[in-house]
Amino acid sequence: MRALYRGLPKPGHAVFDAEVASGPLGGTQVRSPFFRRYLGMENVVVRPVGSDLIAGVATPRPVVILTDLLAAIAGGPGGLVEETFDDKTEAPWVTATRVLLDRLAERRLLTVLPADQHLNPALLEAAATTAVVLDPRALLPPERAAVAASPTLQRKLDARTPLTVAEVEQVFGPIVDKEDRNFLPHCREGVVDYIPSVRALLDAQRDELARTAAGGEPARPWLLPDFKTGLSCLSAPDRRGMNGNALREILLASQAGSYFDGSARRHHKLALVGGTAHEYSVAELVRFLVDLDYTVVLMLAVTGGLGIASKRATAHELVERYGAKVFASYDWPLAAHLGPEPPGFAELAARVRRDDDDFHEAWAAEHAARLQRGRSSQDVPIVRGARELGGELGRPS
């Protein structure tokens, strides 16, 4: 079979992705070790999104992606969402998200739940052998001292023998996640979990999938958990050959059986996006989807934030850069696919918008003043000179 294209791979173009997104069993088999925790199995069949008849035309349904709906833990490294089920204490965007989830469950629209799973030092196996081999020429003075004080480390240095996890920490200090170093401890694997309403849907689906599998049918979930290890939407396979996350494979599988080429279908590859935080994971998700040629509806009523920037500023940045492919709205999105607006959603959306507008008014003035001073919100210089760079980066911490 002749190749379609003689150049480098071009992911995101429907004519190429169509070769990938096809398979038997009424969908495409996708595997992830993360599935087992919430679906009870690692291998599932991801169904195509299918279509709805709109104005007499079969139009592909959207895929829904709600990122980091992870429960906050008081005093612990949990998520960013506090679900209280109390109108007085729960953020209205969280309540609106629960309304949306109920509708997605009712209509079985394909929904993906990317979730931060950051390194948890408690899960390190201290006696496991790493690939780290000591090189005396590269060690800093405190590291050389640590080696000299340990006969075992000295023998391993002389013999060029790999260190264990415990020995790596003995030489270089505690192994910490980049998120702990760059931000603060949060969303640690083995500690963090989805918010209760998401867990209830996943648990009910897990029971349903078990009954389906017992009857000899392949598991075809509509609600797909997925992990990520940073701001990027993709967690690549590591050097051991362990699988990365499943988001791209899920998206490709969801496209099977639909045509996406041609200007008449420019918005047929469609994603509805929400979750938290709009300043980080949500914005990165939108950029990733646009790069895969998706049209993205940013559902502002079901999107939360950290208070670092205003939601309006985030939406402006995304629409400014990707105005042909990104549409932001507080309204109930695409009733032709999701069904009529649920009772109470408009009121919740109005509350979210009022909160967002109030925050923006205060934030915008502070932001303009910081730009004028050339300082970040952490009072760090936005632009640095060579002497400052040398002082900050030119010596070991």
C-alpha positions as CSV (number, residue, x, y, z in Angstrom):
1,M,0.0,0.0,0.0
2,R,1.4,3.4,-1.0
3,A,2.0,5.9,1.7
4,L,-0.5,8.8,1.7
5,Y,2.2,11.4,2.3
6,R,6.0,11.4,1.6
7,G,6.9,13.8,4.3
8,L,6.9,13.7,8.1
9,P,3.9,12.5,10.1
10,K,1.0,15.1,10.3
11,P,-1.2,14.1,13.3
12,G,-4.4,16.0,13.5
13,H,-5.3,15.8,9.8
14,A,-8.4,13.7,9.4
15,V,-7.2,11.9,6.2
16,F,-4.2,10.5,8.1
17,D,-6.0,9.8,11.5
18,A,-8.7,7.9,9.7
19,E,-6.2,5.1,9.1
20,V,-5.6,4.8,12.8
21,A,-9.1,5.3,14.2
22,S,-10.7,2.1,13.0
23,G,-11.1,-1.3,14.5
24,P,-13.4,-4.3,15.2
25,L,-15.9,-4.9,18.0
26,G,-17.9,-1.8,17.4
27,G,-14.9,0.4,18.3
28,T,-11.2,0.5,18.9
29,Q,-9.4,-1.3,21.7
30,V,-7.5,1.0,24.0
31,R,-5.4,-0.1,26.9
32,S,-4.2,1.8,30.0
33,P,-3.1,0.6,33.4
34,F,-5.1,3.5,34.9
35,F,-8.3,2.0,33.6
36,R,-8.1,-0.9,36.0
37,R,-8.5,1.2,39.1
38,Y,-11.8,2.7,37.9
39,L,-13.1,0.4,35.2
40,G,-12.0,-2.9,36.6
41,M,-9.9,-3.8,33.5
42,E,-7.1,-2.4,31.5
43,N,-8.4,-3.1,28.0
44,V,-11.7,-1.5,26.8
45,V,-13.3,-0.7,23.5
46,V,-13.8,3.0,22.8
47,R,-16.8,3.6,20.7
48,P,-17.0,6.2,17.9
49,V,-18.9,9.3,19.1
50,G,-21.6,8.6,16.6
51,S,-23.9,11.3,15.2
52,D,-27.1,13.2,15.8
53,L,-29.5,14.3,13.0
54,I,-29.3,18.2,12.9
55,A,-31.3,19.9,10.2
56,G,-31.5,16.6,8.3
57,V,-27.7,16.1,8.4
58,A,-26.0,13.4,10.4
59,T,-23.6,15.4,12.5
60,P,-20.9,13.8,14.7
61,R,-21.4,14.2,18.4
62,P,-18.8,16.0,20.4
63,V,-16.4,14.4,22.8
64,V,-16.5,15.9,26.3
65,I,-13.3,16.4,28.3
66,L,-13.4,17.6,31.9
67,T,-9.9,17.9,33.4
68,D,-8.8,17.5,37.0
69,L,-12.1,17.0,38.7
70,L,-10.1,15.9,41.7
71,A,-11.2,16.2,45.3
72,A,-9.5,18.6,47.7
73,I,-8.1,17.1,50.9
74,A,-7.8,19.3,53.9
75,G,-4.2,19.7,54.8
76,G,-3.1,17.1,52.2
77,P,-1.8,16.8,48.6
78,G,-5.2,16.4,47.0
79,G,-7.0,18.1,44.1
80,L,-8.5,21.5,43.5
81,V,-12.2,20.8,43.7
82,E,-14.4,20.9,46.9
83,E,-17.7,19.2,46.3
84,T,-19.9,20.0,49.4
85,F,-23.4,19.4,47.9
86,D,-24.4,22.6,49.8
87,D,-25.6,25.7,47.8
88,K,-24.1,28.0,50.4
89,T,-20.6,26.6,50.4
90,E,-20.1,24.9,47.0
91,A,-18.7,27.0,44.1
92,P,-21.5,27.3,41.5
93,W,-19.2,26.0,38.7
94,V,-18.9,22.7,40.7
95,T,-22.7,22.5,41.0
96,A,-23.1,23.2,37.3
97,T,-20.6,20.5,36.5
98,R,-22.6,18.0,38.4
99,V,-25.7,19.0,36.4
100,L,-23.7,18.5,33.2
101,L,-22.4,15.1,34.4
102,D,-25.9,13.9,35.0
103,R,-26.9,14.8,31.4
104,L,-23.8,13.2,30.0
105,A,-24.6,10.0,31.9
106,E,-28.2,10.1,30.6
107,R,-27.1,10.6,27.0
108,R,-24.0,8.5,27.2
109,L,-21.8,11.0,25.4
110,L,-18.2,10.0,25.3
111,T,-16.5,11.8,28.2
112,V,-12.8,11.7,29.2
113,L,-11.6,12.7,32.6
114,P,-7.8,13.5,32.6
115,A,-6.5,13.6,36.2
116,D,-3.2,14.7,37.6
117,Q,-1.3,11.8,39.2
118,H,1.9,13.3,40.5
119,L,4.8,11.3,42.0
120,N,4.2,10.2,45.5
121,P,7.5,9.6,47.4
122,A,5.7,7.0,49.6
123,L,5.3,4.7,46.5
124,L,9.0,4.6,45.8
125,E,10.6,1.2,46.2
126,A,13.7,2.0,48.3
127,A,15.5,-1.3,47.4
128,A,14.8,-1.2,43.7
129,T,17.7,-0.7,41.3
130,T,17.8,2.5,39.2
131,A,19.8,3.3,36.1
132,V,21.9,5.8,38.0
133,V,25.7,5.1,37.9
134,L,28.0,7.5,39.8
135,D,30.6,9.5,37.9
136,P,33.1,11.1,40.3
137,R,33.8,13.9,37.8
138,A,30.2,15.1,37.9
139,L,29.6,15.0,41.6
140,L,29.3,18.2,43.7
141,P,31.3,18.5,46.9
142,P,28.4,17.5,49.3
143,E,27.7,14.5,47.0
144,R,31.3,13.4,47.1
145,A,31.2,13.7,50.9
146,A,28.1,11.5,51.0
147,V,29.8,8.8,48.9
148,A,33.0,9.0,50.9
149,A,31.1,8.4,54.1
150,S,29.5,5.2,52.9
151,P,31.6,2.1,52.1
152,T,28.7,0.7,50.0
153,L,28.5,3.9,47.9
154,Q,32.2,4.0,47.5
155,R,32.3,0.4,46.2
156,K,29.5,1.1,43.8
157,L,31.3,4.2,42.5
158,D,34.5,2.2,42.0
159,A,32.7,-0.6,40.3
160,R,30.3,1.6,38.3
161,T,27.4,-0.3,39.7
162,P,23.8,1.2,39.5
163,L,22.4,2.6,42.7
164,T,19.2,1.7,44.4
165,V,16.4,4.3,45.0
166,A,17.5,4.7,48.6
167,E,21.1,5.2,47.6
168,V,20.2,7.8,45.0
169,E,18.4,9.7,47.8
170,Q,21.5,9.2,50.0
171,V,23.7,11.0,47.5
172,F,21.4,13.5,45.9
173,G,18.7,14.1,48.4
174,P,15.0,13.2,48.5
175,I,13.4,12.4,45.2
176,V,10.6,14.9,44.7
177,D,8.1,15.5,41.9
178,K,8.7,18.4,39.6
179,E,5.2,19.7,40.6
180,D,6.4,19.8,44.3
181,R,9.5,21.7,43.2
182,N,7.8,24.1,40.8
183,F,4.5,24.7,42.6
184,L,3.5,22.8,45.8
185,P,2.6,19.2,46.7
186,H,-0.8,18.4,45.1
187,C,-2.6,15.6,43.3
188,R,-0.3,12.9,44.6
189,E,-0.9,9.4,43.1
190,G,-2.4,7.0,45.7
191,V,-3.8,10.0,47.7
192,V,-5.9,12.1,45.2
193,D,-9.2,10.8,43.9
194,Y,-12.0,12.1,41.7
195,I,-14.8,14.2,43.4
196,P,-17.6,12.1,44.9
197,S,-20.1,12.7,42.0
198,V,-17.6,11.5,39.5
199,R,-16.7,8.5,41.6
200,A,-20.4,7.5,41.8
201,L,-20.7,7.5,38.0
202,L,-17.4,5.6,37.6
203,D,-18.4,3.0,40.3
204,A,-21.8,2.5,38.7
205,Q,-20.2,2.1,35.3
206,R,-17.6,-0.4,36.7
207,D,-20.4,-2.6,37.9
208,E,-22.2,-2.4,34.6
209,L,-18.9,-3.3,32.7
210,A,-18.4,-6.3,35.0
211,R,-21.8,-7.6,34.1
212,T,-21.2,-7.0,30.4
213,A,-17.8,-8.8,30.5
214,A,-19.4,-11.7,32.4
215,G,-21.8,-12.1,29.5
216,G,-18.9,-12.3,27.0
217,E,-19.3,-8.8,25.6
218,P,-16.4,-6.4,25.3
219,A,-16.4,-3.5,27.7
220,R,-17.5,-0.2,26.0
221,P,-17.4,2.6,28.6
222,W,-18.8,6.0,27.9
223,L,-16.9,7.6,30.9
224,L,-13.1,7.2,30.6
225,P,-10.7,8.0,33.4
226,D,-7.2,9.0,32.3
227,F,-4.0,10.2,34.0
228,K,-1.5,12.8,33.3
229,T,1.7,13.7,35.1
230,G,2.0,17.4,34.4
231,L,0.4,20.4,32.6
232,S,0.8,18.6,29.3
233,C,-2.2,16.6,28.2
234,L,0.1,13.7,27.0
235,S,2.2,11.6,29.3
236,A,4.6,9.9,26.9
237,P,5.8,6.3,27.3
238,D,8.8,6.1,29.5
239,R,12.2,4.5,28.8
240,R,11.1,1.2,30.2
241,G,8.4,0.9,27.6
242,M,5.5,1.5,30.0
243,N,2.5,3.0,28.3
244,G,1.8,6.7,28.5
245,N,-1.7,7.9,29.0
246,A,-4.6,7.2,26.7
247,L,-6.0,10.6,25.7
248,R,-4.8,10.7,22.1
249,E,-5.8,7.1,21.5
250,I,-9.3,7.7,22.9
251,L,-9.7,10.7,20.6
252,L,-8.6,8.8,17.6
253,A,-10.9,5.9,18.4
254,S,-13.8,8.3,18.9
255,Q,-13.4,9.6,15.3
256,A,-14.0,6.2,13.6
257,G,-16.8,6.1,11.1
258,S,-17.1,9.9,10.6
259,Y,-15.9,12.2,7.9
260,F,-14.0,15.2,9.0
261,D,-12.4,16.5,5.8
262,G,-13.6,19.5,3.8
263,S,-14.7,23.0,4.7
264,A,-18.3,21.9,5.1
265,R,-17.2,19.8,8.1
266,R,-14.7,22.2,9.6
267,H,-16.4,22.1,13.0
268,H,-17.5,18.4,13.0
269,K,-14.5,17.3,15.0
270,L,-15.8,18.9,18.1
271,A,-14.8,18.9,21.8
272,L,-16.6,20.4,24.8
273,V,-14.1,21.3,27.5
274,G,-14.3,22.2,31.2
275,G,-12.8,21.3,34.6
276,T,-10.0,23.1,36.4
277,A,-7.8,25.1,36.5
278,H,-8.5,27.4,33.5
279,E,-5.1,29.1,33.9
280,Y,-3.2,25.8,33.5
281,S,-4.7,22.4,32.6
282,V,-7.8,23.6,30.9
283,A,-5.8,26.1,28.7
284,E,-3.2,23.5,27.8
285,L,-6.0,21.0,26.9
286,V,-7.6,23.6,24.6
287,R,-4.3,24.2,22.8
288,F,-3.7,20.5,22.5
289,L,-7.1,19.9,20.9
290,V,-6.8,22.8,18.5
291,D,-3.5,21.3,17.4
292,L,-5.4,18.1,16.6
293,D,-7.8,20.2,14.5
294,Y,-10.7,20.1,17.0
295,T,-13.1,22.9,17.3
296,V,-13.4,23.6,21.1
297,V,-16.3,24.9,23.1
298,L,-14.8,26.2,26.4
299,M,-17.7,25.8,28.8
300,L,-17.1,28.6,31.2
301,A,-19.9,27.7,33.6
302,V,-18.3,24.4,34.4
303,T,-14.7,25.6,34.5
304,G,-12.9,26.6,37.7
305,G,-9.6,28.4,38.5
306,L,-6.9,29.1,41.0
307,G,-7.3,32.8,41.2
308,I,-4.0,33.5,39.4
309,A,-5.7,35.0,36.4
310,S,-9.3,35.9,35.5
311,K,-11.3,33.4,33.5
312,R,-12.1,36.2,31.1
313,A,-8.4,36.8,30.5
314,T,-7.8,33.1,29.9
315,A,-10.7,32.9,27.4
316,H,-9.5,36.1,25.7
317,E,-6.0,34.7,25.3
318,L,-7.3,31.4,23.8
319,V,-9.9,33.1,21.5
320,E,-7.3,35.7,20.4
321,R,-4.9,33.0,19.3
322,Y,-7.3,30.4,18.0
323,G,-10.4,32.5,17.1
324,A,-11.4,30.2,14.2
325,K,-11.5,27.1,16.5
326,V,-12.2,28.2,20.1
327,F,-15.7,29.3,21.2
328,A,-16.2,30.3,24.9
329,S,-19.6,30.4,26.5
330,Y,-21.5,30.4,29.8
331,D,-24.6,29.0,28.2
332,W,-25.8,25.4,28.0
333,P,-23.8,24.2,25.0
334,L,-25.2,22.6,21.9
335,A,-28.6,21.4,22.9
336,A,-28.9,19.5,19.6
337,H,-26.4,17.1,21.0
338,L,-26.8,17.4,24.8
339,G,-30.6,17.9,24.9
340,P,-32.5,20.8,26.3
341,E,-31.0,22.9,29.1
342,P,-31.6,21.3,32.5
343,P,-33.7,23.3,35.0
344,G,-31.6,25.5,37.2
345,F,-28.5,25.5,34.9
346,A,-29.1,29.1,33.6
347,E,-29.2,30.4,37.2
348,L,-26.0,28.6,38.1
349,A,-24.3,29.9,35.0
350,A,-25.3,33.4,35.9
351,R,-23.8,33.0,39.3
352,V,-20.6,31.7,37.9
353,R,-20.5,34.7,35.5
354,R,-21.1,37.2,38.2
355,D,-18.3,35.7,40.3
356,D,-16.0,35.7,37.3
357,D,-16.8,39.3,36.4
358,D,-16.3,40.5,40.0
359,F,-12.9,38.7,40.1
360,H,-11.9,40.1,36.7
361,E,-12.6,43.7,37.7
362,A,-10.2,43.5,40.7
363,W,-7.6,41.3,39.0
364,A,-7.4,43.4,35.8
365,A,-6.3,46.6,37.7
366,E,-3.7,44.7,39.6
367,H,-2.5,42.9,36.5
368,A,-2.1,46.1,34.6
369,A,-0.1,47.6,37.5
370,R,2.2,44.6,37.7
371,L,2.9,44.8,34.0
372,Q,3.7,48.4,34.3
373,R,6.2,47.6,37.1
374,G,7.5,44.6,35.2
375,R,6.8,42.2,38.0
376,S,4.8,38.9,38.2
377,S,2.1,38.2,40.8
378,Q,4.9,36.5,42.9
379,D,6.8,39.8,42.6
380,V,9.4,38.2,40.3
381,P,11.0,40.3,37.5
382,I,9.4,39.5,34.2
383,V,12.6,40.3,32.3
384,R,16.1,39.7,33.8
385,G,19.5,40.9,32.9
386,A,22.6,38.8,32.3
387,R,24.0,39.4,35.8
388,E,20.7,38.3,37.4
389,L,20.6,35.2,35.2
390,G,24.1,34.3,36.2
391,G,23.4,34.9,39.9
392,E,20.2,32.8,39.8
393,L,21.1,30.0,37.4
394,G,24.9,30.0,37.3
395,R,25.5,28.2,40.7
396,P,24.2,25.1,42.3
397,S,21.2,25.6,44.6
